[in-house]
Amino acid sequence: MKIPSFDLTGKIALVTGGSKGIGFGMANALANYGATVVITSRGTEEGRLAEERLRAAGFQACYIPTDVTKKAEVKELVAKVVEYFGSIDILVNNAGMNIRKRLVEVEESDWDKVLNVNLKGIFLVGQAVARQMMRQGRGRIINISSILGSVGMPFQTSYAASKGGINQLTKVWAGELAPYNITVNAIAPGYIKTPMTEGWLSDPERYRNIVNSIMQKRVGELSDLAGPIVFLASDSSAYITGQVLYVDGGWTGR
């Protein structure tokens, strides 16, 4: 019996929205297991800093600025990665944003901004990378969803719609790409503590309400996503596709 491996040495991983927060945490995890990591985002200063942090830790990494809502930029991104490194073995389709408002207060522009990044961006990057992976005859696509793709929560109209869409795209793509030795899965995190969420989670009442919905009675850490992302990126998950993995401390298990 072949022993499954989590080693990613020699693999090229593209992480969108990889300059901070969950995206950077997952990029760091992949690099720790040997992958060469290409991170992309719109914030050039943050992207360069993220690249420097990964390189300072001894990892192979580079940053390519890209707006994932622009098809031409996405096409150029994929071409550059293939030109520089020869392949794209892993895609972490992570770039996203949120605008929290009550349904009756959501502006059309709010809806467009969130859906453009969270769903159109996922589609454009996934499509472009899938074409490259089909030529290679292999690949791992990991879309980053959320528990809000399946759990109803106030003030999340646009975000929840986008994440529910990601879950369905994951299933559709898995079926289409399976003949090319490409797996497509999603990770759906619950609340994860990052520099961006720490302030929001510092409200005692809000934090208490959140934790009371979690079986493990704690908010997740970036380290809680390291195992799932490495697993789905590695050969150990070769027989898993079309799945949404909830990393939420048991929130959706109720």
VMD Tcl script that draws the C-alpha trace (Angstrom):
set ca {
  {0.00 0.00 0.00}
  {1.29 3.42 -0.94}
  {1.78 5.64 2.10}
  {0.12 9.04 1.54}
  {2.36 12.06 1.72}
  {1.80 15.66 2.76}
  {5.09 16.74 1.19}
  {4.60 19.59 -1.29}
  {8.23 19.94 -2.35}
  {8.46 20.98 -5.99}
  {4.81 22.05 -6.16}
  {3.81 25.52 -7.32}
  {0.94 27.04 -5.32}
  {-0.98 30.16 -6.32}
  {-2.84 31.85 -3.46}
  {-5.19 34.72 -4.31}
  {-5.76 37.26 -1.57}
  {-2.59 35.85 -0.07}
  {-1.06 39.01 1.35}
  {-2.84 38.99 4.72}
  {-5.27 37.23 7.02}
  {-6.46 33.75 6.14}
  {-4.81 33.90 2.72}
  {-1.37 34.60 4.14}
  {-1.83 31.95 6.80}
  {-2.61 29.32 4.18}
  {0.27 30.45 1.96}
  {2.59 30.12 4.94}
  {1.30 26.62 5.67}
  {1.86 25.45 2.10}
  {5.36 26.93 2.10}
  {6.12 25.12 5.36}
  {5.43 21.84 3.58}
  {7.74 22.63 0.70}
  {5.62 24.44 -1.90}
  {6.84 27.42 -3.85}
  {4.16 30.01 -3.19}
  {2.93 32.76 -5.51}
  {0.69 35.23 -3.71}
  {-1.48 37.81 -5.38}
  {-3.66 40.67 -4.24}
  {-4.56 44.23 -5.18}
  {-2.67 45.83 -2.28}
  {0.85 46.07 -3.66}
  {2.50 47.26 -0.45}
  {0.89 44.46 1.59}
  {1.80 41.93 -1.09}
  {5.46 42.92 -1.14}
  {5.58 42.76 2.65}
  {4.02 39.28 2.62}
  {6.59 38.12 0.08}
  {9.40 39.48 2.24}
  {8.03 37.72 5.34}
  {7.88 34.37 3.56}
  {11.36 34.77 2.08}
  {12.76 35.83 5.45}
  {11.47 32.54 6.85}
  {13.48 30.69 4.20}
  {10.61 29.90 1.83}
  {10.41 30.18 -1.96}
  {7.80 32.88 -2.61}
  {6.92 35.74 -4.90}
  {4.19 38.35 -5.22}
  {2.33 39.31 -8.41}
  {-0.22 42.15 -8.09}
  {-3.56 41.25 -9.67}
  {-7.17 42.38 -9.60}
  {-9.05 39.06 -9.78}
  {-12.17 40.79 -11.13}
  {-10.32 41.72 -14.34}
  {-10.11 38.87 -16.86}
  {-7.10 40.31 -18.67}
  {-5.14 40.64 -15.42}
  {-6.05 37.09 -14.38}
  {-4.92 35.75 -17.75}
  {-1.64 37.64 -17.41}
  {-1.17 36.32 -13.86}
  {-1.50 32.70 -14.94}
  {0.84 33.27 -17.90}
  {3.47 34.81 -15.61}
  {3.32 31.99 -13.08}
  {3.70 29.38 -15.83}
  {6.51 31.37 -17.45}
  {8.41 31.73 -14.16}
  {7.79 28.28 -12.67}
  {6.53 26.00 -15.46}
  {3.23 24.93 -13.88}
  {0.49 25.64 -11.37}
  {-0.05 22.58 -9.21}
  {-2.21 24.11 -6.47}
  {-4.71 26.96 -6.56}
  {-6.02 28.44 -3.32}
  {-8.89 30.57 -4.63}
  {-9.21 32.83 -1.61}
  {-9.63 36.50 -2.55}
  {-12.74 37.93 -0.93}
  {-14.40 40.83 0.84}
  {-17.53 41.64 2.82}
  {-19.92 44.55 3.35}
  {-22.16 43.91 6.37}
  {-25.57 45.58 6.10}
  {-29.22 44.82 6.73}
  {-31.07 43.59 3.66}
  {-33.03 46.83 3.30}
  {-29.82 48.89 3.47}
  {-27.75 46.97 0.90}
  {-27.00 49.19 -2.07}
  {-26.72 47.78 -5.57}
  {-23.10 48.91 -5.55}
  {-22.49 46.93 -2.32}
  {-23.90 43.80 -3.92}
  {-21.80 44.30 -7.06}
  {-18.56 44.85 -5.13}
  {-18.94 41.72 -3.01}
  {-20.15 39.43 -5.81}
  {-17.51 40.72 -8.23}
  {-14.65 39.79 -5.92}
  {-16.08 36.77 -4.10}
  {-17.80 35.00 -6.97}
  {-16.72 36.51 -10.29}
  {-13.11 36.57 -9.09}
  {-13.29 32.94 -7.99}
  {-14.75 32.04 -11.39}
  {-12.20 33.97 -13.46}
  {-9.18 32.62 -11.59}
  {-10.59 29.11 -11.42}
  {-11.32 29.08 -15.15}
  {-7.88 30.35 -16.15}
  {-6.01 28.00 -13.83}
  {-8.19 25.04 -14.81}
  {-7.17 25.49 -18.44}
  {-3.51 25.30 -17.41}
  {-4.09 22.30 -15.16}
  {-5.94 20.49 -17.95}
  {-2.86 20.91 -20.15}
  {-0.73 19.53 -17.32}
  {-3.07 16.63 -16.63}
  {-3.09 17.29 -12.88}
  {-3.91 19.84 -10.21}
  {-5.57 20.79 -6.95}
  {-8.12 23.61 -6.79}
  {-9.20 24.70 -3.32}
  {-11.91 27.34 -3.16}
  {-12.30 29.26 0.09}
  {-15.91 29.45 1.14}
  {-17.42 30.10 4.59}
  {-19.90 28.64 7.01}
  {-22.14 31.45 5.76}
  {-22.49 29.55 2.51}
  {-24.85 27.25 4.38}
  {-25.73 29.04 7.64}
  {-28.13 31.98 7.69}
  {-26.92 35.04 9.58}
  {-28.19 38.64 9.64}
  {-26.38 41.40 7.71}
  {-24.74 38.94 5.29}
  {-26.94 39.09 2.17}
  {-24.19 39.62 -0.41}
  {-21.50 37.63 1.34}
  {-23.71 34.61 2.02}
  {-24.93 34.59 -1.58}
  {-21.34 34.59 -2.85}
  {-20.22 31.81 -0.54}
  {-23.22 29.64 -1.35}
  {-22.30 30.13 -4.99}
  {-18.73 29.02 -4.30}
  {-20.00 25.78 -2.78}
  {-21.96 24.99 -5.94}
  {-19.12 25.99 -8.27}
  {-16.90 23.58 -6.36}
  {-19.25 20.66 -7.04}
  {-19.75 21.54 -10.71}
  {-16.04 22.00 -11.39}
  {-15.16 18.77 -9.60}
  {-17.26 16.78 -12.04}
  {-15.95 18.57 -15.10}
  {-12.28 18.37 -14.14}
  {-12.11 14.88 -12.65}
  {-11.16 13.30 -16.03}
  {-8.04 15.50 -16.07}
  {-6.77 14.35 -12.66}
  {-7.79 17.65 -11.08}
  {-9.54 17.69 -7.73}
  {-11.75 20.61 -6.68}
  {-12.71 21.09 -3.05}
  {-13.64 23.96 -0.76}
  {-12.73 24.93 2.76}
  {-15.46 26.72 4.70}
  {-14.00 28.37 7.80}
  {-15.99 29.63 10.73}
  {-14.77 32.64 12.65}
  {-10.96 32.78 12.52}
  {-8.87 35.18 14.58}
  {-6.73 37.37 12.33}
  {-5.41 40.94 12.64}
  {-8.46 42.01 10.62}
  {-11.02 40.31 12.87}
  {-9.43 40.87 16.27}
  {-10.98 44.30 16.67}
  {-14.40 43.07 15.60}
  {-14.15 40.08 17.96}
  {-13.03 42.24 20.88}
  {-16.64 43.19 21.64}
  {-17.43 40.93 24.65}
  {-21.11 40.44 23.83}
  {-20.46 39.69 20.17}
  {-17.65 37.29 21.06}
  {-19.84 35.51 23.62}
  {-22.66 35.07 21.11}
  {-20.28 33.63 18.55}
  {-18.55 31.24 20.94}
  {-21.90 29.98 22.24}
  {-22.65 28.72 18.72}
  {-19.37 26.77 18.51}
  {-19.11 23.27 19.98}
  {-15.47 23.81 20.97}
  {-16.30 27.16 22.62}
  {-13.49 29.09 20.97}
  {-12.77 31.11 17.85}
  {-10.44 29.49 15.35}
  {-6.76 30.35 14.87}
  {-4.88 30.51 11.58}
  {-3.09 27.33 12.64}
  {-6.45 25.51 12.55}
  {-6.50 26.00 8.76}
  {-2.96 24.74 8.16}
  {-3.81 21.03 8.30}
  {-6.89 21.23 6.07}
  {-5.21 23.32 3.35}
  {-2.08 21.13 3.25}
  {-4.21 17.97 3.21}
  {-6.35 19.12 0.27}
  {-3.27 20.36 -1.61}
  {-1.35 17.12 -1.16}
  {-1.44 13.63 -2.61}
  {-3.12 12.46 0.59}
  {-6.46 13.84 -0.69}
  {-6.22 12.32 -4.18}
  {-9.56 10.49 -3.83}
  {-11.48 13.49 -2.45}
  {-13.23 15.92 -4.78}
  {-16.41 17.99 -4.88}
  {-16.43 18.39 -1.09}
  {-16.85 21.35 1.25}
  {-14.75 20.93 4.39}
  {-16.11 22.95 7.30}
  {-13.39 24.18 9.66}
  {-15.59 25.77 12.29}
  {-15.13 24.11 15.67}
  {-18.41 22.28 15.19}
  {-20.67 25.24 14.38}
  {-22.36 23.50 11.44}
  {-22.42 20.14 13.21}
  {-25.43 21.08 15.30}
}
mol new
graphics top color blue
foreach p $ca { graphics top sphere $p radius 0.5 }
foreach p [lrange $ca 0 end-1] q [lrange $ca 1 end] { graphics top cylinder $p $q radius 0.2 }
display resetview
